[in-house]
Amino acid sequence: MSVERFADGIEVEAMRDERLSSHVAESRIGPMPRGRSGGPPSRTQRDRYRERVDREAAAIILQDELDARRTRVTPE
């Protein structure tokens, strides 16, 4: 596991397993909505859904990092 240090002194683990974050995000959001009249979704609907899944996945990855940091902090 490598760690990157940024200019402001914050260390971030560069190697974090992100493979399941989109899957978890999709399960939280639910299925993609159907298009008009119950047909397949339009390109705009698919793009908006993917953007929403990507935002949720990013939130999941960030929360995982924050949780990992919380467990690494040793009380003084």
ABEGO torsion letter per residue (X at the ends): XBBBBBAAGBBBBABBBAAAAAAAAAAAAEBBBBBBGGBBBBAAAAAAAAAAAAAAAAAAAAAAAAAAAAAABBBX
